[in-house]
Amino acid sequence: MKISRSTFDKVMFPCYNPMSMVIKKAHGVNVYDTEGNKYIDLTSGIAVNCLGHTPRGVQKVIKKVSSKLIHCSNIFCNEFTLTLASKLVKLTGYEKVFFVNSGAEANEAALKLARRVAYDVYGEDKNEIISFDNSFHGRTFFSVTVGGQESYSNGFGPKPAAITHIPFNDTETFKKTISDKTCAVILEPIQGEGGILKADDDFLKTVRELCDKHNAALIFDEVQTGVSRSGTFYAYEQTPVKPDILTSAKGLAAGIPIGAVLTMDKFASHFGPGSHGSTFGGNPLACAVGSYVVDVVSDKKFLDKVNETSLYIRQCIDKLNEKYHVFKGVRGEGLLLGLVLDDKFSGKSGVLQKKCFEQKLLTLVAHGDVLRLAPALNIKKSAVNKAMLLLDKAIAKFIEENA
Ligand SMILES: *Cc1c(COP(=O)(O)O)cnc(C)c1O
């Protein structure tokens, strides 16, 4: 069968607009298309392929476990799922884990759990959820409505109710909004899709204090920031607070679909038998890979390397910037980096991304002003150097055409 980019337009829903190539295979940070082109990938499947493409260790686990157990329903338990849950509990201090298959499902479960806890303990009037402008929590109808971009949730009929959006990092507005009717506050410790914006420590302290005062669950969506992406195993470790409920997905099984909700027993106990569930959630193959990933990326030496690489990329970007004055700064932590375009190029991150693509460099955007880099956490210095040469050429072309 002859497959090309135009096949996409013929047979796929048009809700994506993929770049003009078809990927054939990928190894490490290299991606190869059907025309024989080679690209350097700084996107990692949007922070998913945390160990690069087709990593050997993951291949080995898949081979080994797929000869033992691939799927088993939740009316039984199995050692692979229980092993990953035990590891996550040990690493984070949370007491209970619920597995799903994606970030949206993890947030869906977390939000339902917060509503259920409030309902059980305080009654049905405590149901309001506070969320933040430009946040992103996935595409189920509940999670997308909680997300802070109305255009994503409009046009689907009546929305889930009692959800309030306020500006991120705005402590005064938050103080005025939270009340005894609030059951949950959800935020990303670093807004990913929203532009690599970090939550301020003082803001988080107030959020934590007022959640405690009003008995509201504080939920951190660490779907993008988690699993060592931000330079600690979870990003909350770099903040002065710990959330009541944490959601994780993306990199957790290095490319195999998985999601997880972590919390304390006093919350989890409200999800008794029959209250929530998932056919594929806790899939043994995904969990076995997850266990492997968690062992690799939580290692202190591995994390040191992530932070070293982060610093190195920032230095490279600074050098490029001395030459071109194209960015007004770099935001983010670890290997979740946002290169913020200078005001004179405002709204043009997509154009720069295209220029990178023409140089065979794969990058992401986060809103109109930010070029987002989320390379494999184990990317080598030599690959960074190659990527920076391509970025240099892309920026030169970008400026030439957009000056
Ligand atoms: C990607 C992402 C999601 C959604 O995850 P899916 O696996 O696409 O459902 C949710 N929250 C954040 C912060 C994300 O980056």
The ligand as an SDF file (V2000), in Angstrom:
LIG
                    3D

 15 15  0  0  0  0  0  0  0  0999 V2000
   -0.6250   16.1800   27.6690 C   0  0  0  0  0  0  0  0  0  0  0  0
   -1.2790   16.6950   28.8840 C   0  0  0  0  0  0  0  0  0  0  0  0
   -2.5310   16.2130   29.3090 C   0  0  0  0  0  0  0  0  0  0  0  0
   -3.3400   15.2470   28.4910 C   0  0  0  0  0  0  0  0  0  0  0  0
   -2.7490   14.0110   28.3750 O   0  0  0  0  0  0  0  0  0  0  0  0
   -3.3470   12.9450   27.3190 P   0  0  0  0  0  0  0  0  0  0  0  0
   -2.4870   11.7450   27.5300 O   0  0  0  0  0  0  0  0  0  0  0  0
   -3.2360   13.5630   25.9660 O   0  0  0  0  0  0  0  0  0  0  0  0
   -4.7580   12.7160   27.6770 O   0  0  0  0  0  0  0  0  0  0  0  0
   -3.0220   16.6690   30.5190 C   0  0  0  0  0  0  0  0  0  0  0  0
   -2.3640   17.5670   31.2470 N   0  0  0  0  0  0  0  0  0  0  0  0
   -1.1670   18.0600   30.8720 C   0  0  0  0  0  0  0  0  0  0  0  0
   -0.4550   19.0330   31.7520 C   0  0  0  0  0  0  0  0  0  0  0  0
   -0.5940   17.6580   29.6670 C   0  0  0  0  0  0  0  0  0  0  0  0
    0.5780   18.1680   29.2760 O   0  0  0  0  0  0  0  0  0  0  0  0
  1  2  1  0
  2  3  1  0
  2 14  2  0
  3  4  1  0
  3 10  2  0
  4  5  1  0
  5  6  1  0
  6  7  2  0
  6  8  1  0
  6  9  1  0
 10 11  1  0
 11 12  2  0
 12 13  1  0
 12 14  1  0
 14 15  1  0
M  END
$$$$
